[in-house]
Structure formats: C-alpha cells, structure tokens
Amino acid sequence: MMLTSALPDHEDLMQRIARDLIDSYDEELELEIEDRNIDGLDPAAHTTDKAARQAYFKELFRLQGELVKLQDWVQHSKQKVVILFEGRDAAGKGGVIKRITQRLNPRVARVAALPAPNDRERTQWYFQRYAAHLPAAGEMVLFDRSWYNRAGVERVMGFCSDDEYEEFFRTVPEFEKMLVRSGIKLIKYWFSITDDEQHMRFLGRIHDPLKQWKLSPMDLESRRRWEEYTKAKEIMLERTHIPEAPWWVVQAVDKKKARLNCISHLLGQLPYREVPHPPVDLPARERHADYLRQPVPAHMIVPEIY
C-alpha cells in the first residue's frame, strides 16, 4: 500500500492559501516602499502581526543597505561574483532574488534567467550558453536556475541521456574549479521546502489570477514527480558539493525568514567593506534669459484618471 502524507483539512488549507496571498501582496508592497516609513504602513490591510512585520521590514532594509555597500565594493575592487539559486518550483528563489537586486544598480548586479535551450544551443557544449552570462570585473550575476538544470529537470523529465547526465557530473566540478581559479567567487544556494508547502503554494497560484502565469505544464508535472525530484536533488548535492564551491541549503518554508537568512549569509560570504565616497554637491541650475520652455501638445499627454 502506498503511504501518503496527511493533507490539511479544507478550512485550514484555505486559511493558509489566504495567508500566502496576503504575503504576496506584502511582496509587492516591499517593492514599492521607498521612504522606509515603517510606522506608516496600514495595519488594517494586513492580518499578520504588526510587530513581526515591522521587525521584518526593518531588518530587510538594513540588509539591503549592506547589499548596497557590497555592490560598491564589488565595483570598486573589480570583483567577479556568481550566485546560483536552485530549488523546487515555488520554493521562493525569485522572491529572494528580487529582494537582493531591489536597491542595486542593474548594471552591476544582473539576473540571468535563461529559457529552455533552442535547437542551436542544444548542439553546443553544455556550459557554453551559461558561460556567456558570466560577470566581467566589477559585476555580480545571479542565476535564477543554472547549469544544474541538467541534474534536476532534464534528468527527471528525460531531456538528457544517461551519458549526458554522467558527463555533467564528471565535468561540473572541473568547470566550477576553473571559474574559481579565474577569480570568480561562486556561491550556490538550494532552497528547501516541504511536500506540503509546495502543494499549498501551487494551490495559491491557482487561486490568484496575478500568479497563474507562474504555473506551467512543467511545474505541474514536477508536482506529480516529487519523489523523483527529491532523488535527483540528493544525488546532485552529494556529487557537486566541493570545497571550492560548496552548496548552502536555505530552509524556505517561511519565505520571509528565508529571504533574511539568505541575504545575511550571502553578505557573510564576501569580505566587503564600505567604500568611501566624496560628498555629493548638487550644482546650481544654469538659467538663460533667452530660454523659453515650449508647451507639450495636449494630444501627447497621458490622461490623468487617478
């Protein structure tokens, strides 16, 4: 007889989905807040504990301030940093990447989220299309999934042969050692969630029209093949956890804690320091008597309906 984990009852499940939806709206709120006025947040719009939310936002903003210092150090000292984010579908990788890059210069810290390889790329050396996105001096690249697709989705879904799979494991340690020897700091994160939590998050996406685009046929199939993905993950971590580029596992059932823990750990992996900057003086605007500002034609103006 096949044993399955007990699922929560309907009422508890709907409450958890509702909490997850609220959290998704919190995510958007985080991305819009610029004045850091924590006390100005509307507590009536949220059912979570106000003190806990205030503590979360304050710590997030503090860590993001440190990320800005890290960015300045990377740019100033010409560092090359690569960060890989791996994990199951709906594990929260994208949310962490958003929080890391939210306050940073996209010219310094950029995200590489590659689509499925096209016909030409399938005939290339496997790492070739990823190598094209590696950083130059003074850059950070965050891979939202990476070359470890071969050890995960490609293996489980049968998109690679057994020989290609084994060749990946023979090659990837040397590839990563080569990156490190070239001066790249390589950091690898695996986001870990439970079977029950992924089930709930998928249901949340189904019930939220703003998130339904995140559900692909591949995501749904990954849900069915949970155990196969678990075995593939365990093999991947065992065979690619090397001293030059070890894996770090982020416990991601609580998304907010996962974000803070991951950012805090990332900051601890790099010996950054605050780069001094000269004071910024805003120059006086030049004014010329012969300059006359021309009015914008009415048909070019966006209607002010709000």
N, C-alpha and C positions, 0 to 999 in steps of 0.2 A: 504494500500500500504506500502510495506517495504521500509524504508528510508535507504540509504547507504551513507557513507561519500564520498565526491568527490575525485576521484583519480587524481594525477597529469597527465598532458599530456605526450605523449610518449617521446618527446625530453627532458623535464625536468626530467622524470623518468630515462632515460638513463644517463643523466649527474650526477644524484645522485648516481646511481649504480657505475659509473666510479669513483666518489669521494670516495665511500665506498671501492672499490677495492684498490685505492691508499692508503687509511687508513690501509687496511690490510697489504699492503707491508710496511707501516710505522711500524706496529706492529712487523713484522719480523726484521726490522732494529733496533728497540729498543732492541730486544732480542740479537742482535749480537754486539751492541756497547759496548765496554769495556774500551776504553780510554777516554770517556767523552769529546771528542774533538767536541764540538757543532759546532764551526765555520768550521769544516772540512766536514760537511755534504754537499752532492752535491745538490745544489738548483735546478739544471736543471732536476733532476729526480723526482721532485715533483711540483705540480701545486698550492699547498696551500701556504698561506702567510708565507714567510720565518721568519719574526719576531715572528709571533704567534707560529710557530713550534719550534723556538729556546726557546721561553718562556716556552712552554710545556715541552720540554726535560729537561731544567734546573730545573724546578720545580719537574718533575718526579724524576730526580737524587737526588735532595735534600730530597724528601720524602723517597726515597729508602735508603738514608743514615740514616734517622731516624728509618726506619724499622730494619736496622742492629743493631742500639742501642737498639731497643725494643727486638729483638731476644736475644741479650746479657743479657738484664735484665731478660727476661723470664727464660733463662737458669741459670743465676747466682742466682736468688731468688726462683727458683723451682716453678714458676707459672704454672698453667694449663689453657690454653686458647682454646676456641672453637668458631669458626666463621662460621656462616651459610650464604650461598649465594643462594638466591632463586629469581625467576623471570620467565618471559615468555621465550620461546625458542628465541634465537638470541638477548637476552636483554643485552649481554655483560658481563655476570658473569665470563666466562672463561678468558676474556681479563684482568679483574681486578685481578683475582687470579694469573695469570701469572706475572703481574707487582709487586704484593706483594711478591711472592716467588722467583722472578728472581735472587736476590742477596743474598738470605738466605740459610742457611745450611738445606738441606732436612732432616737431622736427627733431627732437632729442629722444623722446620716448614714444615709439610707434608700435602698433599692434599688427601682427601678421596672422591672419585667419584665412588659410588657404582653402579653396574649394576642392572638390574631387579632381584628380588629375585628368587632363584631356588626353586625346589619343597620342599626341606627340610626347607629352610628359611621361606617359606610361612606358615609352621606349627609352627614356633617359636613365642614367644612373639614378638609383632611388633617391639619394640625398640631394640631387642636383637642384631641384626646384626650391628646396628649403635653403640651400646654401646661398641662393640669390637674395635672400632676405636677411642675411646675417649683418650685424652692425659694422659700420666704419668707426674710426676713433671718435669718441665723444657721443656715442649713441647707445640707447637701450632698446632692445627688441623683445616684445612679449608675444610669445607664440600661443595663440588660442587653439590648442591642439597642435601637434608637431609631427616629426618623423615617427613618433610612436604610434601613429595610426596603423602602421604595419603590424605591430604587436597586439593591437586591440581589434578595431572594427574590421580591418582587412582579414585578419586571421579568423575571426568569428563568422564573418559573412562570406568567407570563401573567395575574397577578392585577390588573394595571392596564393601561390602554390606552396607546397611544403618546402621545396628547395628555396624559394624566395624568402620564406619565413625564417628558415635556419640561417640563410646568408645574412639576413638582417641582424640576427643575434651575434654572428661572427664579426660583422662589420661595425655595428654601432658603438661598441666600446672604443675601438680604434678611432672612429670618426670623432667621438667626443673628446678623447685624449688629444687628438690633433687640434681641435678647437681651443682647448685649454692651453696647449703649448703655444698657440699663436697669440695668446694674450687675452682670450675671451674668458670672462667669468660666466660659467654656466651653472644655472640653478634650476632644479627640476622639482615641481610640486605635483602630487597626486591628491585630488580632492575626494575624500571618502564619505559616502552616505550609506544609509541602511536601505534594505529592500523596501521596507515600509515607507520610508521617507521619499524615495523616488516615486513610489506608487502615488503618494499624496500629491507630490509636485506635478506629476503628469496630469492628474485629475484637475489640479488647479489651472493648468494651462488650457485644458479642455473647456473649463467653465469661464475663462477670462478671454473675451474677444481680442484684447490687446496683446495676448500672449500666444494665441493659437498659431501664429506664423512660426513659432519656435518648434512646433511639432511636425516632424517629417516622418514619412514611412519608415525611414531608418531608425528614428527614435523609438517608434512603436515596436519595431522588431527587436530592438535592443532590450526592451522591457520583457519581451517573451523569453529572450535568451539570457536572462540574468545570470544563471549559473555558469554558462559558457564564458560570459564576460568576466566573471569572478576568477575562473581558472586562468584565463588569458592574462588578467591583471597580476595574479600571483606569480605566474611564470615570468612576466615582464620585469616585475620588481626584483625578483631573485637573480635574473640573468643580466640586468643592466644597472644594478646598484654598485657603482665603482667608486673608489676613493676620490678620483679626480672630479667626479660629478655624481654625488650620491642623490638618492631620492629623499624627499621630505613629504610626509603624509599629513595632510590637513584634515582634521575632523570637521566635517562640514554640515552636519545635521542642523546645527544652529547657524544660519547664514551670517548673521551679524557678528557673532563671535569668530567665525571662520575668516571673515574679512579682516578683523582687527588682528587676529593671531597671525595670519599670513603676512600682512604688511609689516607687523612688528618683527617677525622672523626674517623677512627679506632685508629689512634695514640692518639687522644684525649680521648679515652675511657679507656686507661690504664695509670696508674701513673708511667710510666717507667722513668728511669734516665740512664745517661751514666755510664757504669761500667768501672772503671779504669783498664787498663791492663799494665803490666810491659813492658818496651821497648823490642823489638824483636831484638836479635843479631844473625846474620847468622853465624853459626860455620864454621871454615875453613875446607875445604875438606881434608880428610886424603889421603895421597899418599904413595904407597908402591912400592918399586923398583921391586919386583917380580910379580907385577900385569900386565898382558897383556890383553887388551881388544880383544875379539875374533870377527872376522868379521861376519856379518849376511849373511847367504846364499842368493844368488840372487833370488832364487825362492820364498823366503818368503817376499820380499819387494813389497809393493803396487806400481804399475806403477805410475809414476809422469806425468800425462797427462795434468796438469794445471800448 
